[in-house]
Structure formats: structure tokens, C-alpha cells
Amino acid sequence: FGKNSFTGNGRPLQTNMEKELSRVKAELRNITMERDILKKAISIFSKSDGKIYEFMSNYLDKFSVERMCKVFEVSKTSYYRWLSKPNAVWK
């Protein structure tokens, strides 16, 4: 019996690398699904009332402006324009 022998349940034995790859692929599928959910949820935010920009300004210590703009599908210019307005709410 070789190293690729079946374990008795119809699946070949996996190396540690193959197990890790399977785990990472499953995690990527979950993270991708969560991202897609969040992207759809963004539509409840109104870009015109600044809620997205307010969120961004509150989480600058956690995420970069560039990354948040990409996720929220807004331009960095729009964010900085909002930030420069006197009525912008930010920390």
C-alpha cells in the first residue's frame, strides 16, 4: 500500500499541505460570501447623506481609506470632499 492509499472511506489520504489548501479554500469561500453580503448591504446606505463616509472616518484606525473606498465603491476624492465639509461628522 502506497502513500496515496485510500483511507477506507473512499477518499485518498491527504498530505498536510493538501489539508491546509482545502482549509484555506473553504475559508476563502466563506470570506468571499461575507464580502458579497456586505457589498449588497451597502445599497442601504445613502452616499448622499454621508453615512458611508462617516463610517469610513470612524474606522480609519482599522482600515485604509483606499481599501474602504474600493469596498464601498466610492472615490477617494468624494470621501475627502465630504471630510472637508464643515458639517462632516468625524472623530
Secondary structure, 3 states (H helix, E strand, C coil): CCCCCECCCCCECCCHHHHHHHHHHHHHHHHHHHHHHHHHHHHHCCHHHCHHHHHHHHCCCCCCHHHHHHHHCCCHHHHHHHHHCCCCCCC
